[in-house]
């Protein structure tokens, strides 16, 4: 096979989880390093039904968080046909917080692939060879520059009546330019899309 005709090769492994147990973090062999500007990690305990009622609230009412609140509400309505409600009347509460953290304090995604978990098993994508990402044969690619910051959103979906956490997710994205708001708002639909899913350090790239 000619190198010019192949940009990358990916090996997909389907791994059954014994007994359909809850989501567990899977690791991909090889050294851990950042392969994409961002990532999402999420864990679901119980998927909410379509059209559920929800109240969205940030942990603090900063100007950016109020914009993210509106973005969460719009994304929930579009993806889940969710109905916004005041807290006493809502079936679920989605609480979130956001922050900028140094890149060295953010958990790195797997350098050689990604994993998606569900009750039935796990799908692991391993990069065998790539010219742009870390891979088994191609080795490590350059990570974020020293001193870079990462924008982080943590979101938790709770059953209001019981207080039970039904889903939680974390989104991270490297801030390579002074556009914190653009990055923050782009993370919101990526998190909402993964409600009801469990994923382990799934790479994100908005560019």
C-alpha positions as CSV (number, residue, x, y, z in Angstrom):
1,X,0.0,0.0,0.0
2,X,1.5,3.3,-1.0
3,X,2.2,5.8,1.8
4,X,0.7,8.7,-0.3
5,X,-2.7,6.9,-0.4
6,X,-2.9,6.3,3.4
7,X,-3.0,9.2,5.9
8,X,-3.6,6.9,8.9
9,X,-4.6,3.4,9.9
10,X,-6.9,2.7,12.8
11,X,-7.5,-0.6,14.6
12,X,-10.9,-0.9,16.2
13,X,-11.2,-3.4,19.1
14,X,-14.6,-4.4,20.5
15,X,-14.3,-5.5,24.1
16,X,-17.2,-7.1,26.0
17,X,-17.6,-6.0,29.6
18,X,-18.4,-8.9,31.9
19,X,-21.9,-8.9,33.2
20,X,-22.8,-5.6,31.5
21,X,-21.1,-3.8,34.5
22,X,-21.1,-0.1,34.8
23,X,-18.6,2.1,32.9
24,X,-15.0,1.7,33.8
25,X,-12.0,3.6,32.5
26,X,-10.1,1.7,29.8
27,X,-6.5,2.4,28.9
28,X,-4.8,2.0,25.6
29,X,-1.2,0.6,25.6
30,X,1.5,3.1,25.2
31,X,2.7,6.4,26.6
32,X,0.0,8.9,27.5
33,X,0.1,12.3,25.8
34,X,-2.3,14.9,24.4
35,X,-3.4,14.1,20.8
36,X,-6.1,16.7,20.3
37,X,-6.8,20.2,21.7
38,X,-9.7,18.9,23.8
39,X,-11.5,15.9,25.3
40,X,-14.7,14.8,27.0
41,X,-15.0,12.3,29.8
42,X,-18.5,11.3,30.8
43,X,-20.2,8.7,32.9
44,X,-23.9,7.8,32.8
45,X,-25.8,6.0,35.6
46,X,-29.3,6.3,34.1
47,X,-30.2,7.9,30.7
48,X,-33.0,10.5,31.0
49,X,-36.0,10.2,28.8
50,X,-36.5,12.4,25.8
51,X,-38.5,15.5,26.5
52,X,-37.6,15.6,30.2
53,X,-38.0,18.8,32.1
54,X,-34.8,20.4,33.5
55,X,-33.6,23.4,35.4
56,X,-30.1,24.6,34.4
57,X,-28.0,26.5,36.9
58,X,-24.3,27.5,37.2
59,X,-22.5,27.3,40.5
60,X,-21.7,31.0,40.1
61,X,-23.4,33.7,38.1
62,X,-20.4,35.1,36.2
63,X,-21.2,36.8,32.8
64,X,-19.7,33.9,30.9
65,X,-21.6,31.3,33.0
66,X,-24.9,33.0,32.2
67,X,-24.1,32.7,28.5
68,X,-23.2,29.0,29.0
69,X,-26.5,28.5,30.9
70,X,-28.4,29.8,27.8
71,X,-26.2,27.6,25.6
72,X,-26.9,24.5,27.8
73,X,-30.7,25.2,27.6
74,X,-30.6,25.6,23.8
75,X,-28.5,22.4,23.4
76,X,-30.8,20.4,25.7
77,X,-33.9,21.5,23.9
78,X,-32.4,20.7,20.5
79,X,-30.7,17.4,21.4
80,X,-33.2,16.0,23.9
81,X,-36.3,18.1,23.3
82,X,-36.0,19.0,26.9
83,X,-38.4,21.5,28.5
84,X,-36.9,24.2,30.7
85,X,-38.6,24.7,34.0
86,X,-38.0,26.4,37.4
87,X,-36.3,24.1,39.9
88,X,-39.5,23.2,41.9
89,X,-41.2,21.9,38.8
90,X,-38.2,20.3,37.0
91,X,-37.7,16.6,36.9
92,X,-33.9,17.1,36.6
93,X,-31.3,19.6,37.6
94,X,-28.3,20.3,35.4
95,X,-25.6,22.0,37.5
96,X,-22.3,23.2,36.0
97,X,-19.1,25.1,36.8
98,X,-16.3,26.4,34.5
99,X,-12.7,27.4,35.1
100,X,-9.4,28.0,33.4
101,X,-6.7,25.6,34.6
102,X,-3.0,25.1,33.6
103,X,-2.6,22.4,31.0
104,X,-0.3,20.4,33.2
105,X,-3.2,20.0,35.8
106,X,-5.7,18.7,33.2
107,X,-5.9,14.9,32.7
108,X,-4.3,13.9,29.3
109,X,-6.3,11.9,26.8
110,X,-4.9,8.5,25.6
111,X,-2.0,9.1,23.1
112,X,-2.7,6.1,21.0
113,X,-6.5,6.1,20.6
114,X,-9.8,6.5,22.3
115,X,-12.4,4.4,24.1
116,X,-16.2,4.5,24.2
117,X,-18.0,2.5,26.9
118,X,-21.6,1.3,27.2
119,X,-23.5,-1.3,29.1
120,X,-22.8,-3.9,26.3
121,X,-19.1,-3.4,25.9
122,X,-16.3,-1.0,24.9
123,X,-15.1,0.1,21.5
124,X,-11.4,1.0,21.6
125,X,-9.8,2.9,18.6
126,X,-6.1,2.4,18.4
127,X,-4.0,4.5,16.0
128,X,-1.6,2.1,14.3
129,X,0.0,4.8,12.2
130,X,-0.7,8.4,11.7
131,X,1.2,11.5,10.4
132,X,-0.8,13.9,12.6
133,X,-1.5,12.0,15.9
134,X,0.4,9.8,18.3
135,X,0.4,6.2,17.0
136,X,1.9,2.8,17.6
137,X,4.3,3.0,14.6
138,X,4.6,6.8,14.1
139,X,5.4,7.7,17.7
140,X,4.5,10.8,19.6
141,X,3.4,14.1,18.0
142,X,4.0,17.5,19.6
143,X,1.7,18.3,22.6
144,X,0.5,21.7,23.8
145,X,3.1,24.5,24.3
146,X,4.5,24.9,27.8
147,X,2.4,27.4,29.8
148,X,-0.8,26.8,27.9
149,X,-4.1,26.9,29.7
150,X,-7.1,24.7,29.4
151,X,-10.8,25.6,29.7
152,X,-12.7,23.1,31.8
153,X,-16.5,22.6,32.3
154,X,-17.9,20.1,34.7
155,X,-21.6,19.3,34.4
156,X,-23.8,17.1,36.6
157,X,-27.4,16.0,35.8
158,X,-29.4,15.1,38.9
159,X,-32.8,13.6,39.5
160,X,-34.4,16.5,41.5
161,X,-36.7,14.3,43.6
162,X,-34.1,11.8,44.8
163,X,-30.9,13.9,44.4
164,X,-29.4,11.0,42.5
165,X,-26.7,11.8,39.9
166,X,-27.8,10.2,36.6
167,X,-24.9,11.6,34.5
168,X,-21.8,13.6,34.9
169,X,-19.3,15.0,32.3
170,X,-16.1,17.0,32.0
171,X,-15.0,18.9,29.0
172,X,-11.5,20.2,28.5
173,X,-10.0,22.3,25.7
174,X,-6.6,23.9,25.3
175,X,-6.7,27.7,25.0
176,X,-4.2,28.4,22.2
177,X,-5.6,31.9,21.5
178,X,-7.3,34.6,23.6
179,X,-10.9,33.4,22.8
180,X,-12.0,31.8,26.0
181,X,-15.7,32.5,25.4
182,X,-15.6,30.8,21.9
183,X,-14.0,27.7,23.4
184,X,-16.2,27.6,26.4
185,X,-19.4,27.9,24.4
186,X,-18.2,25.2,21.9
187,X,-17.7,22.7,24.8
188,X,-21.4,22.9,25.8
189,X,-23.0,21.0,22.9
190,X,-20.2,18.4,23.1
191,X,-21.2,17.7,26.7
192,X,-24.9,17.7,26.0
193,X,-24.4,15.3,23.1
194,X,-22.9,12.8,25.5
195,X,-25.6,12.8,28.1
196,X,-26.7,9.2,28.5
197,X,-23.3,8.0,27.4
198,X,-20.1,6.9,29.1
199,X,-16.9,7.9,27.3
200,X,-13.3,7.9,28.4
201,X,-11.1,10.8,27.4
202,X,-12.7,11.2,24.0
203,X,-10.7,13.7,21.8
204,X,-12.3,16.9,20.7
205,X,-11.2,19.3,17.9
206,X,-13.4,22.4,17.1
207,X,-11.1,23.7,14.3
